[in-house]
Amino acid sequence: MDLRQLRQFVAVAEHLHFGRAAQALSMAQPPLSRSIRAIEQELGVALFERSKRKVLLAGAGRALLPEAKAVLAAAARLADIARGAAAGEQGELVLSFVSIVDYSFLPDLLRRFTTRFPGVRVDLREATTDVQLADLRAGRSDCGILLGPLSADSADSGGAARPGAALDYCALVSESMVLALPATHARAGPGAPIAPKALAGEAFICSPRHVAPRLYDAIIGICAAAGFSPRIVQEAIQMQTIISLVSAGMGVALVPESILSLKRPGVIYRRLRGARPLLEVGLAWREGNSSAVLRNFVALAAQSRL
């Protein structure tokens, strides 16, 4: 049984008359009758009850009709699906992201992308930059919003041993750092921006360098420029955890300014005197990935660069 025979069966079932069905199909009646008999022989059941005066659907025919219509409707969509996939309007995008962008531009970017491409399913995976890099090279994700810029070692896997594993990168936003303080801290009240040198001797909470080297180096750089090395008392991977530890009074933290949107009881944010953008967030994807869905997302994300 093929799609042509299914269309012929549906036509006869809807008209309940072989002559009118043949006319609707622009074919002669005898080959239509032979085709229906061939379907019945293949299935081993009668689809129609025939008499000289009328044609009726048999029980098997009534059961087959909605299924046949569904198959024909699905077949009719195949061309649109293929064209939509080629244009990046259908398919899936596996997108990983660092937690800080959840408090800045990611919600708006996702909203604009899914509005423009409703046929694309976005699989979101929160992950640190080091995990994202490994997933991108292994093909486990399509693109990642991570802390940049990528170093030569990060962007290139090392040549022929790992062909196709090099990464492309597009910077999206640069952020300054702000200070997160326990609400009970002596400097937590309103006032002018805090000079970084005033933080000498404070207990610091931050991410491990192997997880977020760019963030870690930005923190160390601020402290070094102020003439001291931070006393790190606790490390945490997720930014939400760092802020929770600050709220518990375990120390202070230098965090990206997008975290100002993370309102946590017991935490006060203060800007730093002379703060300048130190932390870059960008989009990375595997070089040579030909996905049209990815191409559309990269283009839209590039429009969001600040």
N, C-alpha and C positions, 0 to 999 in steps of 0.2 A: 504494500500500500504506500502510495506517495502523496505529496501535497495536491497534485492534480486530481487524484481519485477522491481525496477528502473534500475538495471543493465541489466535485460532482455529487458526492453523497449529501453534502449540506444543501446544495441547490434542490435536489429531489425532495429532501426532508422538508424544506421550507415551502416548496410549491405543491408538494403531494400530487405531482402530475409530471410524468416523464417528458411529455411534449413541451410544456411550458418551461421546465427546467432546462431542456436542451436548447430552447430558444434563448433563455437567459445566458447560457454558456456559449452561445454562438457555435453550436455543433449540431450534428444530426442526432435523432433519437436512437437509432439502432446501436451506434457505438457507446452511447451513454448507458443504455440498458445492459450491454455486455460488460461495461466497466463496473456497474453496480453488482452484477452477478459475480464478477471476479473477486470483488471485495468480500462478498458473502461466502464465497468458496474458501477464500484465504482464512477468514475468521471462523468458518464452520458454523455460522448462525445466519438466520434470516433477519435482515434489517427492515424489510418492508413486508406488509401484507398486501398482496396484489389481487385484484379482481378485474373483470372487464369494465366495471363502472367507476372504480376508485382505487386509490393507493393510500395506505395508512402506514404509519410508523409502527413497527413491532417493538416489543419491549427492549430488545437489544439495540434497536435504532434510537429509541428515546434516551437510553443510557449513553450511547456513543455521541449523540449530537452535541451536547455542551462541551465535551472533551475535544471533539473535532474542531469546533469553533475556537476553542482556546489555543489549540495547536496552530491553526491558521493565523490567529491574531499574533501569536508569538513569532511566527515566521515573518509576518509583515513588519515586525519591529526590528528584525535583524539588520536590515540595511541602515536604519536610523542609529542603532546601537553602534555598528561599525563606524559610521561616519562621525558619531559623537565621540567615540574613543579616539579616533584619529585626530580630532580637533581638540582633545583634552576636555571634553564636556561630559564624558562618562568615564568611570573607573574609580580608582582608589589612590589616595596619597597617604603614605606613612610619614608623619611629621613628628620629630622629636624636638624638645625645647627645654631650655634651662628655666628653673622656677621663677626667676626674677621677671621674665617677660610676661608672665601671667598677670603681673600687676601694672604692666605698661601697655604696649601696643598689640600684644597677641590677640586679646578678645576682639578688637576692632578689625584686625587683619583677617581673622577667621570669619567674622560676620560678613565682611565684604566678599571674601572668596566663596563662601557657601551660597551667598545670595546670587552671585554672578554665575556660579557653576553648581546648581543644585543637584546635578546628576553625579557629582563626585563625592565619594565617602572619604572623610578624613579620619584616619586612625592616629590619635594623639598619644604620645608617649613622653612623659616627663623623665628627663635623664640629665646627668651632669655632662660637661663637655667631653671628658675623657671617654665616657661610655658612648656618647653620640659618635665620636670619631671612629671608634671600633665598629659600631653598627653600620655606619655609612660605607666603610670599606668592605664590610662583609655582605652588603646588600640587604641588610635587615631593615633599613629605613631608606626613604627616598631623599629626604633633606632634613636638616637640623638647624634650629636657631640656638646658637651657642656663643660662648665668650671668645672673641677674636682679638686681634687678627690672627690668622693661622700662620704658624711659623713654617719654614721650608720643610721641616721634618713632619709637621702635622699635615701639610697639604699634599706632600709626595710620599708615597709608601716606600720608595726605594728602587724604582726602576723595574726591570724585566721580571724580577722575582714575583712581583704582585701586579701583573698588567691590569690596567684599567682602574686601579685603586686610588689614583690621585684624586684630589678634591678641588672643586671650584668654590669660590667664596665671594660673597657680596656683603660689604659692611652696611648695616641698617641704622644704627643709632650709637651715639657716644654719650656716656653718662658721667657725672661727677659722683663723688662719694659723700655720704652724709654720716653723721654719728648717731647711733642708737644707744640710748641711755636708760637704765632703770628709772622709773618715775621717782624713786626715792633718792636718786643721786643728787649731790649738792649742785651740780651744774644743769639739772633738768628743767629749771625754771626758764621763763621767756627771757630773751636777751639777744645781744648781738651774736653773730657767728662765732664759734669757738676756734681759737687758734690751735692748730695741731700740736704745737709744743706743750700745750696745757695737758695733753693726754699722757705725757711721760709718767710712768709709774702705775698707770691704770692696768687692770686685768682685762685682756682682750680675748674675745671669742671670734673665731674665723674658720673658714673652710681649709682643709688640708691642701698643700700646694699640688700634690699629684692629681687631685680632683679638679681644682680650678686654679691653674697656675697664673692666669692673667689677673684674676681677682686677688689672689694672694700677693702677687708682686706689686699690685697697685697699693695695697694696704701697707706693705713693707716700705714702698717708695715714699708714701706720705709721711710715715714715721721717720724714715731716714732723713728726709729733707728737713724735718723739724729737729733733728739732732739726737734721736734715740731709737732704740730697737724695742718693738712691742713685747710685752710680757704676755705670751699666749698661754692661757690657763685651760682652755677647752677648745676642741675642734668639733665641727659638725658639718655634715655634707649639705643638707637642705637649708635654704635661707629661712624657711619657716621655723626650723629647729633653732637656728641661731637667734632669731628674734624671741623665741620662747625662753631660751636660756638668759637672754638679757632681761626679760620681764621677771625672771626668777631671781634677779639680782646677782648673777654669777659673774658679770663683767659688762664691758661695753663692746660695741662692734662698729666697724666701719663697713657700710653697706651701700650698694648702688642707690641712687636717688629715686629710682622707680619703686623702691620698697616703702617710700612715704605713703603709698596707697594701702599698705598693709597695716591697718589699725589694730593694734594689739593692746589690751589693757595692761597697764604697768610699764609701758614703753613710751619714751619721749624721743623725738627726732630733733636734732639740731644741725644746722648747716655749718660747714667748715669755712674759716676765713681763707680767702684766696683760692677757694676750690676751683678746679678746672676739669674738663672732661678727661678722665683717665681710663675708663673702662669702655671697651667697644663690644657691641653685640652685632652679630652678623648671621647670614644664612649660608650654609655649606651644603653641597650636594656632590655626588660622585661624578667625576669627569666622564663624559661620554654617555651618561644616562639620557636616552632618547625619548623618555616619557613625555607626551604632550601635556599631560596633567601637571607634571613637574614644571615644564616650561611655562605654563600659565601661572602657576603659583609663584615662581621666581620673578616673573614680570610684574605681578601685582605687589609682591613684597618690595621690589625695588622702588616702586612708586611711593612706598611708605618711609623711605630713608629720610632721616632728620639731620 
